[in-house]
Amino acid sequence: MNTQDIRTSTDPDLAGSYAAMHRAARAAQDLAIKTNTSIVVAVEGKNVELTAADLIKMRENEVKPIG
């Protein structure tokens, strides 16, 4: 298994895919919160169901940028 950070790839499309995956995950979370549904994510190789309430709590605990 290749453990190199994808963001360091010399292929700009591959390197940019990291940010795209983060945007897609955020959009999925937004939709789950809006529709009060759950999403399933992998955490340390195990499937975990996160409810809308879980996602809202996670958002509240995020570090907010200053300014």
HTML snippet that shows the backbone in 3Dmol.js (N, CA, C, O; Angstrom):
<script src="https://3Dmol.org/build/3Dmol-min.js"></script>
<div id="view" style="width:600px;height:400px;position:relative"></div>
<script>
const pdb = `
ATOM      1  N   MET A   1       0.843  -1.182   0.000  1.00  0.00           N
ATOM      2  CA  MET A   1       0.000   0.000   0.000  1.00  0.00           C
ATOM      3  C   MET A   1       0.885   1.241   0.000  1.00  0.00           C
ATOM      4  O   MET A   1       1.855   1.324   0.754  1.00  0.00           O
ATOM      5  N   ASN A   2       0.543   2.202  -0.851  1.00  0.00           N
ATOM      6  CA  ASN A   2       1.278   3.457  -0.934  1.00  0.00           C
ATOM      7  C   ASN A   2       0.752   4.407   0.133  1.00  0.00           C
ATOM      8  O   ASN A   2      -0.433   4.740   0.136  1.00  0.00           O
ATOM      9  N   THR A   3       1.615   4.842   1.033  1.00  0.00           N
ATOM     10  CA  THR A   3       1.182   5.726   2.115  1.00  0.00           C
ATOM     11  C   THR A   3       1.606   7.180   1.884  1.00  0.00           C
ATOM     12  O   THR A   3       1.518   8.007   2.792  1.00  0.00           O
ATOM     13  N   GLN A   4       2.064   7.487   0.670  1.00  0.00           N
ATOM     14  CA  GLN A   4       2.465   8.858   0.358  1.00  0.00           C
ATOM     15  C   GLN A   4       1.237   9.765   0.364  1.00  0.00           C
ATOM     16  O   GLN A   4       0.173   9.384  -0.126  1.00  0.00           O
ATOM     17  N   ASP A   5       1.386  10.946   0.911  1.00  0.00           N
ATOM     18  CA  ASP A   5       0.302  11.927   0.959  1.00  0.00           C
ATOM     19  C   ASP A   5      -0.058  12.335  -0.467  1.00  0.00           C
ATOM     20  O   ASP A   5       0.798  12.791  -1.225  1.00  0.00           O
ATOM     21  N   ILE A   6      -1.326  12.169  -0.825  1.00  0.00           N
ATOM     22  CA  ILE A   6      -1.792  12.460  -2.184  1.00  0.00           C
ATOM     23  C   ILE A   6      -1.587  13.929  -2.548  1.00  0.00           C
ATOM     24  O   ILE A   6      -1.447  14.255  -3.726  1.00  0.00           O
ATOM     25  N   ARG A   7      -1.567  14.810  -1.566  1.00  0.00           N
ATOM     26  CA  ARG A   7      -1.399  16.241  -1.829  1.00  0.00           C
ATOM     27  C   ARG A   7      -0.017  16.576  -2.351  1.00  0.00           C
ATOM     28  O   ARG A   7       0.194  17.662  -2.890  1.00  0.00           O
ATOM     29  N   THR A   8       0.940  15.648  -2.200  1.00  0.00           N
ATOM     30  CA  THR A   8       2.303  15.904  -2.665  1.00  0.00           C
ATOM     31  C   THR A   8       2.556  15.336  -4.061  1.00  0.00           C
ATOM     32  O   THR A   8       3.687  15.368  -4.544  1.00  0.00           O
ATOM     33  N   SER A   9       1.524  14.822  -4.705  1.00  0.00           N
ATOM     34  CA  SER A   9       1.662  14.244  -6.040  1.00  0.00           C
ATOM     35  C   SER A   9       2.109  15.303  -7.037  1.00  0.00           C
ATOM     36  O   SER A   9       1.757  16.476  -6.916  1.00  0.00           O
ATOM     37  N   THR A  10       2.886  14.873  -8.020  1.00  0.00           N
ATOM     38  CA  THR A  10       3.304  15.797  -9.082  1.00  0.00           C
ATOM     39  C   THR A  10       2.180  16.003 -10.100  1.00  0.00           C
ATOM     40  O   THR A  10       2.241  16.931 -10.907  1.00  0.00           O
ATOM     41  N   ASP A  11       1.174  15.161 -10.069  1.00  0.00           N
ATOM     42  CA  ASP A  11       0.007  15.296 -10.940  1.00  0.00           C
ATOM     43  C   ASP A  11      -0.961  16.275 -10.279  1.00  0.00           C
ATOM     44  O   ASP A  11      -1.518  15.961  -9.226  1.00  0.00           O
ATOM     45  N   PRO A  12      -1.175  17.443 -10.865  1.00  0.00           N
ATOM     46  CA  PRO A  12      -2.028  18.447 -10.221  1.00  0.00           C
ATOM     47  C   PRO A  12      -3.470  17.975 -10.021  1.00  0.00           C
ATOM     48  O   PRO A  12      -4.118  18.368  -9.052  1.00  0.00           O
ATOM     49  N   ASP A  13      -3.974  17.140 -10.924  1.00  0.00           N
ATOM     50  CA  ASP A  13      -5.338  16.628 -10.743  1.00  0.00           C
ATOM     51  C   ASP A  13      -5.420  15.724  -9.521  1.00  0.00           C
ATOM     52  O   ASP A  13      -6.368  15.800  -8.740  1.00  0.00           O
ATOM     53  N   LEU A  14      -4.431  14.881  -9.369  1.00  0.00           N
ATOM     54  CA  LEU A  14      -4.403  13.970  -8.226  1.00  0.00           C
ATOM     55  C   LEU A  14      -4.232  14.750  -6.927  1.00  0.00           C
ATOM     56  O   LEU A  14      -4.911  14.473  -5.938  1.00  0.00           O
ATOM     57  N   ALA A  15      -3.325  15.722  -6.932  1.00  0.00           N
ATOM     58  CA  ALA A  15      -3.097  16.537  -5.736  1.00  0.00           C
ATOM     59  C   ALA A  15      -4.356  17.326  -5.375  1.00  0.00           C
ATOM     60  O   ALA A  15      -4.669  17.476  -4.194  1.00  0.00           O
ATOM     61  N   GLY A  16      -5.074  17.826  -6.367  1.00  0.00           N
ATOM     62  CA  GLY A  16      -6.292  18.595  -6.128  1.00  0.00           C
ATOM     63  C   GLY A  16      -7.462  17.745  -5.692  1.00  0.00           C
ATOM     64  O   GLY A  16      -8.439  18.261  -5.148  1.00  0.00           O
ATOM     65  N   SER A  17      -7.375  16.446  -5.925  1.00  0.00           N
ATOM     66  CA  SER A  17      -8.492  15.576  -5.562  1.00  0.00           C
ATOM     67  C   SER A  17      -8.700  15.520  -4.056  1.00  0.00           C
ATOM     68  O   SER A  17      -9.811  15.254  -3.597  1.00  0.00           O
ATOM     69  N   TYR A  18      -7.662  15.765  -3.289  1.00  0.00           N
ATOM     70  CA  TYR A  18      -7.784  15.759  -1.827  1.00  0.00           C
ATOM     71  C   TYR A  18      -8.791  16.822  -1.380  1.00  0.00           C
ATOM     72  O   TYR A  18      -9.691  16.541  -0.589  1.00  0.00           O
ATOM     73  N   ALA A  19      -8.632  18.031  -1.889  1.00  0.00           N
ATOM     74  CA  ALA A  19      -9.547  19.120  -1.530  1.00  0.00           C
ATOM     75  C   ALA A  19     -10.954  18.817  -2.041  1.00  0.00           C
ATOM     76  O   ALA A  19     -11.938  19.133  -1.372  1.00  0.00           O
ATOM     77  N   ALA A  20     -11.054  18.207  -3.221  1.00  0.00           N
ATOM     78  CA  ALA A  20     -12.359  17.866  -3.781  1.00  0.00           C
ATOM     79  C   ALA A  20     -13.073  16.843  -2.900  1.00  0.00           C
ATOM     80  O   ALA A  20     -14.286  16.929  -2.708  1.00  0.00           O
ATOM     81  N   MET A  21     -12.330  15.884  -2.369  1.00  0.00           N
ATOM     82  CA  MET A  21     -12.938  14.880  -1.483  1.00  0.00           C
ATOM     83  C   MET A  21     -13.439  15.531  -0.201  1.00  0.00           C
ATOM     84  O   MET A  21     -14.484  15.150   0.325  1.00  0.00           O
ATOM     85  N   HIS A  22     -12.698  16.508   0.301  1.00  0.00           N
ATOM     86  CA  HIS A  22     -13.140  17.221   1.498  1.00  0.00           C
ATOM     87  C   HIS A  22     -14.412  18.023   1.224  1.00  0.00           C
ATOM     88  O   HIS A  22     -15.324  18.050   2.050  1.00  0.00           O
ATOM     89  N   ARG A  23     -14.469  18.671   0.065  1.00  0.00           N
ATOM     90  CA  ARG A  23     -15.686  19.421  -0.284  1.00  0.00           C
ATOM     91  C   ARG A  23     -16.883  18.489  -0.415  1.00  0.00           C
ATOM     92  O   ARG A  23     -17.979  18.821   0.037  1.00  0.00           O
ATOM     93  N   ALA A  24     -16.683  17.324  -1.031  1.00  0.00           N
ATOM     94  CA  ALA A  24     -17.765  16.357  -1.200  1.00  0.00           C
ATOM     95  C   ALA A  24     -18.244  15.825   0.152  1.00  0.00           C
ATOM     96  O   ALA A  24     -19.445  15.656   0.366  1.00  0.00           O
ATOM     97  N   ALA A  25     -17.312  15.564   1.056  1.00  0.00           N
ATOM     98  CA  ALA A  25     -17.683  15.083   2.391  1.00  0.00           C
ATOM     99  C   ALA A  25     -18.476  16.154   3.135  1.00  0.00           C
ATOM    100  O   ALA A  25     -19.467  15.850   3.798  1.00  0.00           O
ATOM    101  N   ARG A  26     -18.042  17.392   3.024  1.00  0.00           N
ATOM    102  CA  ARG A  26     -18.746  18.496   3.689  1.00  0.00           C
ATOM    103  C   ARG A  26     -20.160  18.640   3.124  1.00  0.00           C
ATOM    104  O   ARG A  26     -21.108  18.875   3.872  1.00  0.00           O
ATOM    105  N   ALA A  27     -20.300  18.499   1.803  1.00  0.00           N
ATOM    106  CA  ALA A  27     -21.614  18.600   1.162  1.00  0.00           C
ATOM    107  C   ALA A  27     -22.525  17.466   1.638  1.00  0.00           C
ATOM    108  O   ALA A  27     -23.714  17.686   1.872  1.00  0.00           O
ATOM    109  N   ALA A  28     -21.980  16.263   1.782  1.00  0.00           N
ATOM    110  CA  ALA A  28     -22.764  15.129   2.283  1.00  0.00           C
ATOM    111  C   ALA A  28     -23.210  15.389   3.718  1.00  0.00           C
ATOM    112  O   ALA A  28     -24.341  15.070   4.087  1.00  0.00           O
ATOM    113  N   GLN A  29     -22.330  15.963   4.523  1.00  0.00           N
ATOM    114  CA  GLN A  29     -22.695  16.298   5.900  1.00  0.00           C
ATOM    115  C   GLN A  29     -23.782  17.365   5.926  1.00  0.00           C
ATOM    116  O   GLN A  29     -24.735  17.268   6.700  1.00  0.00           O
ATOM    117  N   ASP A  30     -23.639  18.379   5.082  1.00  0.00           N
ATOM    118  CA  ASP A  30     -24.649  19.442   5.012  1.00  0.00           C
ATOM    119  C   ASP A  30     -26.024  18.869   4.677  1.00  0.00           C
ATOM    120  O   ASP A  30     -27.028  19.246   5.282  1.00  0.00           O
ATOM    121  N   LEU A  31     -26.059  17.955   3.705  1.00  0.00           N
ATOM    122  CA  LEU A  31     -27.327  17.353   3.298  1.00  0.00           C
ATOM    123  C   LEU A  31     -27.914  16.496   4.423  1.00  0.00           C
ATOM    124  O   LEU A  31     -29.123  16.519   4.655  1.00  0.00           O
ATOM    125  N   ALA A  32     -27.066  15.747   5.114  1.00  0.00           N
ATOM    126  CA  ALA A  32     -27.543  14.919   6.226  1.00  0.00           C
ATOM    127  C   ALA A  32     -28.132  15.787   7.336  1.00  0.00           C
ATOM    128  O   ALA A  32     -29.159  15.439   7.919  1.00  0.00           O
ATOM    129  N   ILE A  33     -27.492  16.901   7.623  1.00  0.00           N
ATOM    130  CA  ILE A  33     -28.009  17.817   8.648  1.00  0.00           C
ATOM    131  C   ILE A  33     -29.337  18.416   8.188  1.00  0.00           C
ATOM    132  O   ILE A  33     -30.299  18.475   8.954  1.00  0.00           O
ATOM    133  N   LYS A  34     -29.380  18.855   6.936  1.00  0.00           N
ATOM    134  CA  LYS A  34     -30.588  19.492   6.401  1.00  0.00           C
ATOM    135  C   LYS A  34     -31.783  18.537   6.398  1.00  0.00           C
ATOM    136  O   LYS A  34     -32.912  18.955   6.652  1.00  0.00           O
ATOM    137  N   THR A  35     -31.538  17.266   6.114  1.00  0.00           N
ATOM    138  CA  THR A  35     -32.628  16.288   6.002  1.00  0.00           C
ATOM    139  C   THR A  35     -32.789  15.445   7.263  1.00  0.00           C
ATOM    140  O   THR A  35     -33.618  14.536   7.306  1.00  0.00           O
ATOM    141  N   ASN A  36     -31.993  15.751   8.293  1.00  0.00           N
ATOM    142  CA  ASN A  36     -32.029  15.031   9.569  1.00  0.00           C
ATOM    143  C   ASN A  36     -31.862  13.520   9.365  1.00  0.00           C
ATOM    144  O   ASN A  36     -32.632  12.718   9.894  1.00  0.00           O
ATOM    145  N   THR A  37     -30.853  13.159   8.598  1.00  0.00           N
ATOM    146  CA  THR A  37     -30.547  11.759   8.343  1.00  0.00           C
ATOM    147  C   THR A  37     -29.120  11.464   8.794  1.00  0.00           C
ATOM    148  O   THR A  37     -28.395  12.368   9.211  1.00  0.00           O
ATOM    149  N   SER A  38     -28.729  10.217   8.711  1.00  0.00           N
ATOM    150  CA  SER A  38     -27.391   9.798   9.111  1.00  0.00           C
ATOM    151  C   SER A  38     -26.527   9.556   7.888  1.00  0.00           C
ATOM    152  O   SER A  38     -27.029   9.373   6.778  1.00  0.00           O
ATOM    153  N   ILE A  39     -25.224   9.559   8.108  1.00  0.00           N
ATOM    154  CA  ILE A  39     -24.280   9.124   7.091  1.00  0.00           C
ATOM    155  C   ILE A  39     -23.390   8.062   7.729  1.00  0.00           C
ATOM    156  O   ILE A  39     -23.248   8.003   8.950  1.00  0.00           O
ATOM    157  N   VAL A  40     -22.803   7.236   6.893  1.00  0.00           N
ATOM    158  CA  VAL A  40     -21.888   6.202   7.373  1.00  0.00           C
ATOM    159  C   VAL A  40     -20.494   6.551   6.862  1.00  0.00           C
ATOM    160  O   VAL A  40     -20.298   6.791   5.670  1.00  0.00           O
ATOM    161  N   VAL A  41     -19.535   6.576   7.775  1.00  0.00           N
ATOM    162  CA  VAL A  41     -18.150   6.888   7.439  1.00  0.00           C
ATOM    163  C   VAL A  41     -17.242   5.794   7.990  1.00  0.00           C
ATOM    164  O   VAL A  41     -17.631   5.044   8.886  1.00  0.00           O
ATOM    165  N   ALA A  42     -16.049   5.712   7.455  1.00  0.00           N
ATOM    166  CA  ALA A  42     -15.071   4.760   7.961  1.00  0.00           C
ATOM    167  C   ALA A  42     -14.172   5.480   8.963  1.00  0.00           C
ATOM    168  O   ALA A  42     -13.590   6.520   8.655  1.00  0.00           O
ATOM    169  N   VAL A  43     -14.066   4.919  10.156  1.00  0.00           N
ATOM    170  CA  VAL A  43     -13.184   5.446  11.196  1.00  0.00           C
ATOM    171  C   VAL A  43     -12.287   4.306  11.637  1.00  0.00           C
ATOM    172  O   VAL A  43     -12.749   3.310  12.194  1.00  0.00           O
ATOM    173  N   GLU A  44     -10.995   4.469  11.378  1.00  0.00           N
ATOM    174  CA  GLU A  44     -10.015   3.436  11.714  1.00  0.00           C
ATOM    175  C   GLU A  44     -10.430   2.074  11.171  1.00  0.00           C
ATOM    176  O   GLU A  44     -10.310   1.056  11.852  1.00  0.00           O
ATOM    177  N   GLY A  45     -10.922   2.073   9.928  1.00  0.00           N
ATOM    178  CA  GLY A  45     -11.274   0.831   9.263  1.00  0.00           C
ATOM    179  C   GLY A  45     -12.629   0.246   9.625  1.00  0.00           C
ATOM    180  O   GLY A  45     -12.990  -0.823   9.131  1.00  0.00           O
ATOM    181  N   LYS A  46     -13.375   0.919  10.468  1.00  0.00           N
ATOM    182  CA  LYS A  46     -14.692   0.418  10.870  1.00  0.00           C
ATOM    183  C   LYS A  46     -15.773   1.389  10.402  1.00  0.00           C
ATOM    184  O   LYS A  46     -15.578   2.604  10.433  1.00  0.00           O
ATOM    185  N   ASN A  47     -16.907   0.852   9.972  1.00  0.00           N
ATOM    186  CA  ASN A  47     -18.031   1.683   9.569  1.00  0.00           C
ATOM    187  C   ASN A  47     -18.725   2.243  10.806  1.00  0.00           C
ATOM    188  O   ASN A  47     -19.041   1.513  11.745  1.00  0.00           O
ATOM    189  N   VAL A  48     -18.955   3.553  10.787  1.00  0.00           N
ATOM    190  CA  VAL A  48     -19.590   4.240  11.909  1.00  0.00           C
ATOM    191  C   VAL A  48     -20.719   5.099  11.361  1.00  0.00           C
ATOM    192  O   VAL A  48     -20.532   5.843  10.399  1.00  0.00           O
ATOM    193  N   GLU A  49     -21.893   4.993  11.979  1.00  0.00           N
ATOM    194  CA  GLU A  49     -23.026   5.821  11.587  1.00  0.00           C
ATOM    195  C   GLU A  49     -23.003   7.111  12.389  1.00  0.00           C
ATOM    196  O   GLU A  49     -22.938   7.089  13.618  1.00  0.00           O
ATOM    197  N   LEU A  50     -23.058   8.235  11.685  1.00  0.00           N
ATOM    198  CA  LEU A  50     -23.104   9.543  12.332  1.00  0.00           C
ATOM    199  C   LEU A  50     -24.469  10.153  12.055  1.00  0.00           C
ATOM    200  O   LEU A  50     -24.855  10.331  10.900  1.00  0.00           O
ATOM    201  N   THR A  51     -25.192  10.471  13.112  1.00  0.00           N
ATOM    202  CA  THR A  51     -26.506  11.094  12.968  1.00  0.00           C
ATOM    203  C   THR A  51     -26.331  12.579  12.682  1.00  0.00           C
ATOM    204  O   THR A  51     -25.235  13.124  12.809  1.00  0.00           O
ATOM    205  N   ALA A  52     -27.414  13.216  12.299  1.00  0.00           N
ATOM    206  CA  ALA A  52     -27.380  14.660  12.074  1.00  0.00           C
ATOM    207  C   ALA A  52     -26.944  15.376  13.356  1.00  0.00           C
ATOM    208  O   ALA A  52     -26.188  16.346  13.300  1.00  0.00           O
ATOM    209  N   ALA A  53     -27.419  14.902  14.499  1.00  0.00           N
ATOM    210  CA  ALA A  53     -27.031  15.511  15.781  1.00  0.00           C
ATOM    211  C   ALA A  53     -25.529  15.360  16.016  1.00  0.00           C
ATOM    212  O   ALA A  53     -24.881  16.286  16.503  1.00  0.00           O
ATOM    213  N   ASP A  54     -24.973  14.194  15.671  1.00  0.00           N
ATOM    214  CA  ASP A  54     -23.524  13.989  15.802  1.00  0.00           C
ATOM    215  C   ASP A  54     -22.765  14.982  14.929  1.00  0.00           C
ATOM    216  O   ASP A  54     -21.774  15.572  15.358  1.00  0.00           O
ATOM    217  N   LEU A  55     -23.244  15.159  13.698  1.00  0.00           N
ATOM    218  CA  LEU A  55     -22.576  16.060  12.758  1.00  0.00           C
ATOM    219  C   LEU A  55     -22.640  17.502  13.247  1.00  0.00           C
ATOM    220  O   LEU A  55     -21.673  18.252  13.116  1.00  0.00           O
ATOM    221  N   ILE A  56     -23.780  17.886  13.810  1.00  0.00           N
ATOM    222  CA  ILE A  56     -23.914  19.244  14.339  1.00  0.00           C
ATOM    223  C   ILE A  56     -22.944  19.452  15.493  1.00  0.00           C
ATOM    224  O   ILE A  56     -22.306  20.501  15.580  1.00  0.00           O
ATOM    225  N   LYS A  57     -22.825  18.468  16.383  1.00  0.00           N
ATOM    226  CA  LYS A  57     -21.863  18.565  17.496  1.00  0.00           C
ATOM    227  C   LYS A  57     -20.442  18.694  16.975  1.00  0.00           C
ATOM    228  O   LYS A  57     -19.656  19.493  17.484  1.00  0.00           O
ATOM    229  N   MET A  58     -20.112  17.899  15.949  1.00  0.00           N
ATOM    230  CA  MET A  58     -18.772  17.968  15.368  1.00  0.00           C
ATOM    231  C   MET A  58     -18.500  19.363  14.813  1.00  0.00           C
ATOM    232  O   MET A  58     -17.403  19.900  14.966  1.00  0.00           O
ATOM    233  N   ARG A  59     -19.502  19.935  14.173  1.00  0.00           N
ATOM    234  CA  ARG A  59     -19.346  21.280  13.602  1.00  0.00           C
ATOM    235  C   ARG A  59     -19.136  22.321  14.709  1.00  0.00           C
ATOM    236  O   ARG A  59     -18.344  23.251  14.555  1.00  0.00           O
ATOM    237  N   GLU A  60     -19.842  22.154  15.805  1.00  0.00           N
ATOM    238  CA  GLU A  60     -19.708  23.102  16.918  1.00  0.00           C
ATOM    239  C   GLU A  60     -18.316  23.049  17.530  1.00  0.00           C
ATOM    240  O   GLU A  60     -17.835  24.045  18.070  1.00  0.00           O
ATOM    241  N   ASN A  61     -17.662  21.882  17.447  1.00  0.00           N
ATOM    242  CA  ASN A  61     -16.347  21.705  18.042  1.00  0.00           C
ATOM    243  C   ASN A  61     -15.200  22.036  17.083  1.00  0.00           C
ATOM    244  O   ASN A  61     -14.034  21.975  17.471  1.00  0.00           O
ATOM    245  N   GLU A  62     -15.525  22.389  15.829  1.00  0.00           N
ATOM    246  CA  GLU A  62     -14.484  22.745  14.869  1.00  0.00           C
ATOM    247  C   GLU A  62     -13.801  24.043  15.285  1.00  0.00           C
ATOM    248  O   GLU A  62     -14.423  24.925  15.876  1.00  0.00           O
ATOM    249  N   VAL A  63     -12.533  24.142  14.972  1.00  0.00           N
ATOM    250  CA  VAL A  63     -11.792  25.369  15.243  1.00  0.00           C
ATOM    251  C   VAL A  63     -12.185  26.384  14.198  1.00  0.00           C
ATOM    252  O   VAL A  63     -12.083  26.128  12.999  1.00  0.00           O
ATOM    253  N   LYS A  64     -12.634  27.532  14.651  1.00  0.00           N
ATOM    254  CA  LYS A  64     -13.060  28.600  13.751  1.00  0.00           C
ATOM    255  C   LYS A  64     -11.866  29.500  13.416  1.00  0.00           C
ATOM    256  O   LYS A  64     -11.099  29.864  14.307  1.00  0.00           O
ATOM    257  N   PRO A  65     -11.705  29.860  12.131  1.00  0.00           N
ATOM    258  CA  PRO A  65     -10.610  30.776  11.775  1.00  0.00           C
ATOM    259  C   PRO A  65     -10.847  32.152  12.361  1.00  0.00           C
ATOM    260  O   PRO A  65     -11.988  32.601  12.464  1.00  0.00           O
ATOM    261  N   ILE A  66      -9.784  32.815  12.741  1.00  0.00           N
ATOM    262  CA  ILE A  66      -9.876  34.169  13.297  1.00  0.00           C
ATOM    263  C   ILE A  66      -9.958  35.165  12.161  1.00  0.00           C
ATOM    264  O   ILE A  66      -9.213  35.076  11.185  1.00  0.00           O
ATOM    265  N   GLY A  67     -10.869  36.114  12.295  1.00  0.00           N
ATOM    266  CA  GLY A  67     -10.968  37.179  11.306  1.00  0.00           C
ATOM    267  C   GLY A  67     -12.063  37.005  10.428  1.00  0.00           C
ATOM    268  O   GLY A  67     -12.276  37.828   9.537  1.00  0.00           O
TER     269      GLY A  67
END
`;
const viewer = $3Dmol.createViewer("view");
viewer.addModel(pdb, "pdb");
viewer.setStyle({}, {cartoon: {color: "spectrum"}});
viewer.zoomTo();
viewer.render();
</script>
